[in-house]
Amino acid sequence: MRKRICKTGIILMFLLGIVFWFPQYTLAETKICGDYEYQYNEEYNGIEIVKYSGEDKKVTIPESIEGFPVTVIKENAFSYCRKMKTIVLPEGLQDIGEGAFEYCPKLKKITFQKNAQIIKIGKNAFQGCSNLTEVKFPASLKVLESCAFEYCSKLKKVEFANNSNLRGIGSYCFSGCQSLSGIIIPKKVVTIQSYAFYECSKLKKITFQGDIPRIEKAVFQKIYDKAVFQVPKKYKSSYQKKLKTKAWYQSTMSVRAGKGRK
């Protein structure tokens, strides 16, 4: 009898511990861990980085804090970090918030982990990162919101995974990326919003891997005047009809059939 009471008591203590443990996170209490200010995010069931206060040139965001995976980087968390040159993102990260890394003038490299779980890159997330030269997006990415990489003037290479799940490219997403010479639009993309590649003056080759997505106003306005649109052979006629109705399409541009890769 005594043993049964003891066991019952232990179970009750354990359950009470759980009850009192989680409220400290559900109330979104902000805590400090090294250079990171963070809180628990219920929606993503993990840690949300609220603010970074360090001055390191290479920043590697931890995979977890207090046993919870880092799943969200909140808006403006790393914005205007003047010294950061490289950022290594955790595997479990799913959401990069609005303006999270905007105007980090020395940022050159963004590293996603091999099995990255990123789903969304928010508005203005890397806007104005004028030294960024290359971005390789993992297959998990579904949404690139408006102005995410606007005015990244040295961005030369944007690469999506072969099995990319990207569905949409937001307005002004790559606008003003004046060093970008080529882009491959993944086959699952259904919408490219207005001005997405506006004033990408060196953009010479745009490769579409699938059926023609919804292309909104001025998406490719002020790109290279002899740009080539490479499209799957079976969709060539529909692309020609669609693209040539656009106000930005010039007679010096062309639509060609291809395999959908570089």
Secondary structure, DSSP 8 states (H G I E B T S, - for coil): -HHHHHHHHHHHHHHHHHHHHTHHHHTT--EEETTEEEEEETTTTEEEEEEE----SEEE--SEETTEEEEEE-TTSSTT-SS--EEE--TT--EE-TTTTTT-TT--EEE--TT----EE-TTTTTT-TT--EEEE-TT--EE-TTTTTT-TT--EEEE-TT----EE-TTTTTT-TT--EEEE-TT--EE-TTTTTT-TT--EEEE-SS--EE-TTTTTTS-TT-EEEEEGGGHHHHHHHHTTSTT--TT-EEEEE-S--
